[in-house]
Amino acid sequence: MTVMRRDDMTKIQRLELTGLQRLYGFLEGNVFHVVWWDPLHQAYPSKLKNT
C-alpha cells in the first residue's frame, strides 16, 4: 500500500471531464494529484435544481 503523505492538503478538488466522468484529487500549484476517478458520477452525485 502506498502512503501519499499529503497531510497539509485538506481541500479536495473535482475536475469534470466529458459526460459524467469526474476526477477527484488535490491541486498543488499547477499539479493535480489524482485520488480517484469516478467514471459514472456516482461518488458524489449532484442533485438537479428545481426537481
N, C-alpha and C positions, 0 to 999 in steps of 0.2 A: 504494500500500500504506500502511495506517495503522499507526503505531507506538504501542503502548499506553503505554510509559514507566512500567511498573509494576515496576521492579527490586526494590523493597522487598517485594513480595508473593511469598512463597515457598510458601505452603501453599494448595493448590487445594482447593476445596470442591465438594460434589456435592449437588444438590437432586433428590430423587426425586419425579417427577410421577406421573400416573396410568399404570398398566400398566408398560411397560418404559421409558418416557421419562425421560431424565435431562438435567439442565443442569449443566455444569461451569464453574467460574469462581472468582473471588476475592471474599471478603467483607471489606468495609472499612466498619466501623461498622455501620450498618443498610442499606448499599448493596451489592447483589450485582452484580459486574461479570461478565457472561456472556462466556465464551471460546468454548465450543462447546456445541451441542445434539446429544444422542445419542438419536434417536427410537426406536431398536430395541435399546438397551443393548448395543452392540457395541464401543464404545471401550474399556471396561474391565469386561468381564463378570465377575460373581462366581460362584464355584463353590458349589453347594448343599452343605450339611453332610450328612454321613452318606451320601454317594453313591459 
